Amino acid sequence: MASPALLDLGVAFVAVAVAAALAVRVGLSVIPAYILAGVVVGPNPPRTVLGVDVALVESGALVAGLAELGVVLLLFFLGLEFSVDKLLRDRRRVVAAGLVDLAVNFTLGLLVALAFGLSLLAALFVAGIVYISSSAVVTKSLLERGWIANPEADPILGTLVFEDLAIAVYLAVLSAVLGGGGGGVAAVTGVARAFAFLGALALVAWAGTGLVVALLDHPTDEVFLLQVLGAVTLVAGAALLAGASEAVAAFFVGAALSGSDLVDRLETLVSPLRDVFAAVFFFAIGLGTDLALVADVAPLLVAAVAVTTLGKFASGITSGRVYGLSATRSVRTALALVPRGEFSLVVAALAATAGGEVAGTVPAFAVGYVLAMTVLGALLLEAADPLTRALAPRLGM
Amino acid sequence: MDVYEAEVPGVGYKYELAVEGSARVVVIVHHDGKRDLYLRPEPDADSEKLLSLTGEEARTLGAVLEGAYFQPVELEDTRVPLGGAVMEWLEVGADSPLSGRTLADAAIRQETGVTVIAVQRGSTTDPSPDPDTVLEPGDTLVVTGTRDQLRDFRARMAPE
């Protein structure tokens, strides 16, 4: 008998709450904890822990819907926090650091995946997953280590800004490719429609901030919150209808509001919602994860973790040099950018809709990869001081 | 004095200003109003977190620093946007030659070029004092003039 939807949700929230508490206790990112919580209580093995049946939650429509809202809100905030100003004011260095980061890490991901015999489409997904650092984890560690007040914060945040824009373009292109998979005239018009939709949104984001603010602003917090949530969700849903990426649509709604007077209120009012639904999203990824599939891609995982950690090291150190920083600060730039997280999983969620080999391999890879990189990233940051002392003198800067 | 400002996505804003030569004060203002205050003693050093303040604490501290509670007289570095002129608050001492004289009698502007724009007595402030106002010991004169004029005026106010 199927359990009531409310019970599923209850189990889901308790599971992520326990997972978050444990993660905070041991000082790790909450993202891998949410995924593991989903794996444990989900329908895939392990189905029992210490003889107790823990296969409590099926991936029902309700959890799936809330998880989609999580993706939409994650991308909405990415857009909201996307600083066109920062990009333009410091464009030479941001673009230089960002291009190095993209060229090194995206290419390495692509090559590793192809070397392991993945199709080009699957390899493109893997490349995106290993390319994008976790803004949430990186920013949090900057605050915790106090690096936020140091010059190394500039290349780190600059790289994240570039990645934000890159991932929006990447998601838009890949979802169009998936949508137009059939080929022929229908596919071409489908892709054209998707890009027309996103292009119109981009135009509104670029020129229509005043209009969007006037539309959504309201002195009562409750009304304001509902209007924002309504607008974001509706636009994201309309994007799906137009065959475009809902995530990119949400990004543009956020971007339209970035730099407006509403940012502080949105950060205060909407970010708790984002945290809740993003947790459900990570949890839902865990629900859908079969650890046996993750084990199947273990060789690819090990290779990707090794190669892309070194990749972020190389690109991070180069970015530090682009910003004219000392060897120590350049090594820190590299260390800080290692963790991958929420956006790798957003890419994986898109891959899951692709069907075939891509849907089988890529999400399993993404889960294993994010689990490995959040833990490895935390360990590297923990050992940041001895590592920089050991590495900095060897850079000859 | 330059204040370097940068947006920190997902956090808020970062402000950096130079103090004592190469040292930098870094302030992170979070979206929720929290403020972190850091000091970087030298360009190559790490920033040390000095304080983490709530919005209200930060505003109170800011007001104290700004001089809202007590305004010291910074002789050479009073920053008031009056072109070449500056503003100062000077107390009339018990043995000051001005004590007991009217403003007209003291002929401050004629002799020094300094203008008395207000007289503070106890908790009241007279914003455009009458020439017949008799100056008393303990009065605070709010005056404006160039630095040289004010130096001259301070010399005259002090007992011979």
Interface residues (C-beta under 8 A of the other chain):
Chain A: F77 E81 F82 S83 D85 K86 S135 A136 T139 L143 G146 W147 I148 A149 N150 A153 D154 L157 L160 V161 D164 V263 D264 E267 T268 S326
Chain B: A6 E7 V8 P9 G10 V11 G12 K14 E16 V26 I28 H31 D32 D36 Y38 R40 D44 D46 S47 E48 K49
